[in-house]
């Protein structure tokens, strides 16, 4: 991991955005946020969030303190200044005196204090950014950090790797309670806060300091992982060619699905390993990923030999996966006591020994996102197993994230296009000209 900060590029960003009336603070916030978003080992597909505490003028021309924090729907890789909407800081800080705050009230307070009422909803972790008294704050789900944070004894491992450079916060759902805990964990002698099973926050007086602390801490984690003996690669398994298998698999899944095959070295090391069935049920690397991939992949037998027989086995396995998902939903809906609507029970990642991981989506873009996250899961799992044991967040907490309305809002609402998921042939040879 290396810093991509460039003083010349930062100055150009300040000049470019400044010409449109954007403050230097927000211009630098935009510049460094995009640096983070450009590296998939740090941030993937809308994950992570960033902020800066600065000042702005209200309707009366009065200068007030604001928190410019990433808005829902923006991706750090391509974020622009409007992607960090300004929220009045003083009302957010008053919330710290409350004993409890519902998600609905939290969202309402945040929206009510936007300087621009048309701006997107501020991040679900806005209060955490507010309660940490640092000017610039960066949050990521970096792969190397998750490999350490997804350990049964994560706090001991993190202390061993980082010493007193970071504080640790046990897993709590994002929102008011997590913001309080992180705010209380902050000290002026630390460079970051690791959220167990979740990710890393870094901070600083300048955009560069916060960004480079992120890069440095992730680099330290990478070095600690590299110093451990690497897992011995699993032996390759024979399988029919992907060109033969994937059309059959698409038929098993039913009409309308797009497939995205990942077969890089790390993915193959996971897909071919005898421990695959055990690894698959342990869960996602960070709970934010569950809305893209579900909690676990569907594991199928190696597609070799008679594909007709393999297809029958795949149909049965898909049915079992759906039944297990329905049972999972009923079990945890009863636990929560909330009136929830079950999401579709179909897998979003399928593990095929000999071929790799197949991501599933309604569009090519959706499948690609699931594929990138599946790749990150494989990378995190192998790194975590090299350190000790991959033990991410448990089933109940993952369900709560999957069915959290504020998390599902990240997916947005979309209407299927007319020919989406269909094969279309346009020809002049059909006699219609």
C-alpha positions in Angstrom: 0.0 0.0 0.0 1.4 3.4 -1.0 0.2 6.9 -0.6 -1.1 8.5 -3.8 -1.2 11.9 -2.4 0.3 14.5 -4.8 0.6 18.1 -3.7 0.3 19.4 -7.2 -2.9 17.4 -7.9 -4.3 18.5 -4.5 -3.6 22.2 -5.5 -5.2 21.6 -8.9 -8.3 20.2 -7.1 -8.5 23.3 -4.9 -8.2 25.6 -7.9 -10.7 23.5 -10.0 -13.4 23.3 -7.4 -12.7 26.8 -6.0 -13.6 28.3 -9.4 -17.1 26.9 -8.7 -17.2 28.5 -5.3 -16.2 25.3 -3.3 -14.1 25.9 -0.2 -10.6 24.7 0.1 -11.6 22.3 3.0 -14.3 20.7 0.8 -12.1 20.6 -2.3 -9.4 18.7 -0.4 -12.0 16.5 1.2 -13.2 15.6 -2.3 -9.6 15.0 -3.5 -8.6 12.6 -0.8 -11.9 10.8 -0.7 -11.4 10.0 -4.4 -7.9 8.7 -3.6 -9.4 6.2 -1.1 -12.2 5.2 -3.5 -9.8 4.5 -6.3 -8.2 1.5 -4.4 -10.5 -1.6 -4.2 -8.3 -3.0 -1.4 -9.5 -0.1 0.8 -13.0 0.8 -0.5 -15.5 -1.1 -2.7 -18.7 0.0 -4.4 -20.2 2.8 -2.2 -18.5 1.4 0.9 -16.8 3.6 3.4 -17.4 7.3 4.2 -15.5 10.5 4.7 -16.1 13.9 6.3 -14.7 17.3 7.1 -15.7 19.8 9.8 -15.6 23.3 8.4 -17.8 26.5 8.2 -20.4 27.7 5.8 -22.9 30.5 5.5 -26.5 30.0 6.3 -29.5 31.7 4.8 -28.9 34.8 6.9 -25.3 35.1 5.9 -24.1 33.9 9.3 -21.0 31.7 9.4 -21.8 28.4 11.2 -20.0 25.2 11.9 -21.0 22.3 9.6 -20.1 18.7 9.1 -19.7 17.9 5.4 -20.2 14.1 5.3 -20.6 11.6 2.5 -24.2 11.4 1.3 -26.1 8.2 0.5 -25.8 7.0 -3.1 -22.4 8.6 -3.7 -19.3 6.4 -4.5 -16.0 7.7 -3.1 -14.2 6.7 -6.4 -16.2 9.4 -8.3 -17.5 11.7 -5.6 -17.9 15.4 -6.2 -18.4 18.2 -3.7 -22.2 17.8 -3.6 -21.5 14.2 -2.4 -20.5 15.7 1.0 -23.7 17.6 2.0 -23.3 20.1 4.8 -25.1 19.4 8.1 -25.2 21.9 11.0 -22.8 20.5 13.6 -24.2 22.0 16.8 -27.5 20.2 16.7 -25.7 16.9 16.0 -23.4 17.4 19.0 -26.4 18.1 21.3 -27.6 14.5 20.5 -24.6 13.2 22.4 -26.3 14.1 25.7 -29.2 11.7 24.9 -29.4 8.2 26.4 -31.0 6.8 23.3 -32.0 7.8 19.8 -34.1 5.8 17.3 -32.9 5.4 13.7 -35.9 7.2 12.5 -35.2 10.2 14.8 -31.5 10.1 13.9 -32.3 10.4 10.2 -34.9 13.1 10.8 -32.5 15.2 12.8 -29.8 14.8 10.2 -32.1 15.8 7.3 -33.6 18.6 9.2 -30.2 20.2 9.7 -29.0 20.0 6.1 -28.1 23.4 4.7 -29.6 22.2 1.4 -32.9 20.3 1.8 -32.5 18.7 -1.6 -29.2 17.0 -0.7 -29.0 13.2 -0.3 -29.4 11.7 3.1 -26.1 12.0 5.1 -24.3 8.7 5.9 -25.8 6.4 8.5 -22.5 7.0 10.3 -22.8 10.8 10.4 -23.0 11.0 14.2 -19.8 9.0 14.5 -18.0 11.5 12.3 -19.6 14.3 14.4 -18.6 12.8 17.8 -14.9 12.3 16.9 -13.4 15.7 17.5 -11.1 15.7 14.4 -11.3 17.9 11.3 -10.9 15.2 8.6 -12.2 11.7 9.1 -11.9 8.7 6.8 -13.7 5.3 7.1 -12.9 2.2 5.1 -13.4 -1.6 5.0 -9.9 -2.3 3.9 -9.2 -6.0 3.3 -6.1 -6.2 5.5 -7.8 -4.5 8.4 -10.8 -6.9 8.1 -8.5 -9.9 8.2 -7.4 -8.7 11.6 -10.8 -7.5 12.8 -12.5 -10.8 11.8 -10.6 -12.9 14.4 -12.0 -14.6 17.4 -9.5 -12.6 19.5 -9.5 -9.6 17.3 -8.6 -7.0 20.1 -5.5 -9.0 21.1 -4.4 -9.3 17.5 -4.9 -5.6 16.8 -3.0 -4.6 19.9 -0.2 -6.9 18.8 0.0 -5.4 15.3 -0.6 -1.7 16.1 0.2 -1.3 19.7 -1.3 2.0 21.1 -1.7 3.6 17.7 -5.4 2.6 17.5 -8.3 2.1 19.8 -10.8 -0.8 19.4 -14.6 -0.7 19.6 -16.5 -4.0 19.8 -19.2 -4.6 17.1 -22.3 -2.5 17.3 -24.8 -1.7 14.6 -24.0 1.6 12.9 -26.0 4.5 14.3 -26.3 6.4 17.6 -24.9 3.7 19.9 -21.8 3.1 17.8 -21.3 6.8 17.5 -21.3 7.2 21.3 -18.8 4.3 21.7 -16.5 5.5 19.0 -16.6 9.0 20.4 -15.8 7.8 23.9 -12.9 5.6 22.5 -11.2 8.5 20.8 -8.0 9.9 22.4 -5.8 12.6 21.1 -2.8 10.2 21.1 -4.2 7.7 18.6 -4.3 7.6 14.8 -7.4 5.5 14.2 -10.2 3.4 15.6 -10.8 -0.2 14.5 -14.4 -1.3 14.7 -14.3 -5.1 15.3 -15.9 -7.1 12.4 -16.5 -3.8 10.5 -13.6 -1.6 9.5 -11.2 1.3 10.3 -11.5 5.0 11.0 -8.6 7.4 10.7 -8.5 11.1 11.3 -6.3 14.2 11.3 -6.1 18.0 11.2 -5.5 17.9 7.4 -6.9 15.8 4.6 -3.4 14.5 3.9 -2.8 13.4 7.5 -6.1 11.5 7.7 -5.6 9.8 4.3 -1.9 8.9 4.9 -2.8 7.5 8.4 -5.3 5.2 6.6 -2.6 4.1 4.1 0.0 3.6 6.8 -2.2 1.6 9.1 -3.4 -0.6 6.3 0.2 -1.1 5.2 1.1 -2.2 8.7 -1.7 -4.7 8.6 -0.6 -6.0 5.2 3.0 -6.4 6.5 1.8 -8.4 9.5 -0.2 -10.7 7.3 2.7 -11.2 4.9 5.0 -12.1 7.8 2.7 -15.1 8.6 3.2 -18.4 6.7 0.9 -18.3 3.6 -1.7 -21.0 3.3 -0.7 -23.8 1.0 -2.7 -23.5 -2.2 -5.3 -26.2 -2.7 -4.8 -28.6 -5.5 -6.6 -27.7 -8.7 -9.9 -29.6 -9.3 -11.0 -30.8 -12.7 -14.1 -29.3 -14.1 -15.9 -28.9 -17.5 -15.1 -25.7 -19.3 -16.9 -22.6 -18.1 -18.4 -22.0 -21.5 -20.3 -25.3 -21.1 -21.1 -25.0 -17.4 -22.3 -21.4 -17.1 -25.2 -21.6 -19.6 -26.4 -24.7 -17.7 -26.1 -22.8 -14.4 -28.0 -19.9 -15.8 -30.8 -22.2 -16.7 -30.8 -23.7 -13.2 -31.2 -20.2 -11.7 -34.0 -19.3 -14.1 -34.7 -16.5 -16.5 -33.2 -13.1 -16.2 -29.9 -13.6 -14.3 -26.5 -12.4 -15.5 -23.4 -14.3 -14.4 -19.9 -12.9 -13.7 -17.1 -15.5 -13.2 -14.1 -14.8 -11.0 -11.2 -17.2 -11.3 -8.1 -15.4 -10.0 -5.5 -17.2 -7.9 -7.0 -16.2 -4.5 -10.5 -17.1 -5.6 -9.3 -20.5 -6.9 -7.5 -21.1 -3.7 -10.8 -20.8 -1.8 -13.0 -22.6 -4.4 -10.7 -25.6 -4.6 -10.0 -26.0 -0.8 -11.5 -28.8 1.1 -12.6 -26.4 3.8 -14.8 -24.4 1.3 -18.1 -25.7 2.8 -17.1 -24.6 6.3 -15.7 -21.3 5.1 -18.8 -20.5 3.1 -21.2 -20.5 6.1 -19.1 -18.3 8.3 -20.3 -15.1 6.7 -19.3 -11.9 4.9 -16.1 -10.0 5.6 -17.9 -6.9 6.7 -21.7 -6.6 7.4 -22.0 -3.8 4.7 -21.5 -6.5 2.1 -24.5 -8.6 3.0 -26.9 -6.5 0.9 -24.9 -7.3 -2.2 -24.0 -11.0 -1.7 -26.3 -12.3 1.0 -24.6 -13.9 4.0 -23.1 -16.9 2.3 -22.5 -18.3 -1.2 -24.2 -21.4 -2.6 -21.6 -24.2 -2.9 -22.0 -26.7 -5.7 -20.2 -29.9 -6.5 -17.4 -29.7 -9.2 -19.2 -29.5 -12.6 -17.3 -32.4 -14.2 -18.4 -35.4 -16.3 -22.2 -35.7 -17.0 -23.6 -32.1 -17.0 -27.1 -33.4 -17.1 -26.6 -35.2 -13.8 -24.8 -32.2 -12.4 -27.7 -30.0 -13.4 -30.1 -32.1 -11.4 -27.9 -31.9 -8.4 -27.6 -28.1 -8.9 -31.4 -27.7 -9.0 -31.6 -29.6 -5.7 -28.9 -27.5 -4.1 -30.5 -24.3 -5.2 -33.8 -25.5 -3.7 -32.0 -26.3 -0.4 -30.3 -22.9 -0.4 -33.7 -21.2 -0.8 -35.3 -23.3 1.9 -32.4 -22.5 4.3 -32.8 -18.8 3.5 -36.5 -18.9 4.3 -35.8 -20.6 7.6 -33.1 -18.0 8.4 -35.6 -15.3 7.7 -38.3 -16.8 9.8 -35.9 -17.5 12.7 -34.6 -14.0 12.9 -37.9 -12.2 12.2 -39.3 -14.1 15.2 -36.3 -13.0 17.2 -36.7 -9.3 16.3 -40.5 -9.2 16.4 -40.5 -6.8 13.5 -42.9 -6.9 10.5 -40.4 -7.6 7.7 -40.8 -8.5 4.1 -38.5 -11.3 3.0 -36.0 -10.5 0.2 -35.7 -13.1 -2.6 -34.0 -16.3 -1.4 -31.7 -16.7 -4.5 -27.9 -16.7 -4.0 -25.8 -13.9 -5.3 -22.5 -15.8 -5.2 -22.0 -19.4 -6.3 -18.8 -21.3 -5.5 -17.8 -23.8 -8.2 -14.7 -25.9 -7.4 -12.5 -26.1 -10.4 -14.0 -22.9 -11.9 -14.1 -20.2 -9.2 -16.8 -17.9 -7.8 -19.8 -16.9 -9.9 -21.5 -13.7 -9.1 -25.2 -13.3 -9.9 -27.1 -10.1 -10.7 -30.1 -8.8 -12.6 -27.8 -6.6 -14.7 -24.2 -6.9 -15.7 -23.3 -4.0 -13.4 -25.0 -5.7 -10.4 -23.3 -9.0 -11.1 -19.9 -7.2 -11.4 -20.4 -5.5 -8.0 -21.2 -8.9 -6.4 -18.2 -10.3 -8.1 -15.9 -7.7 -6.7 -17.2 -8.3 -3.2 -16.9 -12.0 -3.7 -13.2 -11.5 -4.7 -12.7 -9.3 -1.5 -14.3 -12.1 0.6 -11.8 -14.6 -0.8 -8.9 -12.2 -0.2 -10.0 -11.4 3.4 -10.7 -15.0 4.2 -7.3 -16.3 3.1 -5.5 -13.4 4.9 -7.5 -14.0 8.1 -6.8 -17.8 8.0 -3.1 -17.0 7.7 -3.3 -14.8 10.8 -5.4 -17.2 12.8 -9.1 -18.0 12.1 -11.6 -16.2 9.9 -14.5 -15.5 12.2 -16.6 -12.6 10.9 -19.9 -11.3 12.4 -22.4 -13.9 13.5 -25.7 -14.8 11.8 -28.0 -12.7 14.0 -26.1 -9.4 13.7 -25.7 -10.0 9.9 -29.4 -10.5 9.5 -30.0 -7.2 11.4 -27.8 -5.4 8.9 -29.4 -7.2 5.9 -32.9 -6.1 7.0 -31.9 -2.7 8.3 -33.9 -0.2 6.3 -31.1 2.4 6.3 -28.7 -0.2 4.8 -31.2 -1.4 2.1 -31.7 2.3 1.1 -28.2 2.2 -0.3 -29.4 -0.1 -3.1 -32.0 2.5 -4.2 -35.2 1.7 -6.0 -35.1 0.7 -9.6 -37.5 -0.4 -12.3 -36.4 -3.2 -14.6 -35.9 -2.1 -18.2 -38.1 -3.7 -20.8 -35.6 -6.1 -22.2 -33.5 -6.6 -19.1 -32.5 -10.2 -18.6 -33.7 -11.3 -22.0 -31.8 -12.3 -25.1 -32.6 -10.1 -28.0 -31.9 -10.8 -31.7 -32.0 -7.9 -34.2 -31.9 -9.2 -37.7 -32.8 -8.2 -41.3 -32.8 -11.8 -42.4 -36.1 -12.7 -40.6 -38.2 -11.5 -43.5 -39.4 -8.2 -41.9 -37.5 -5.7 -44.1 
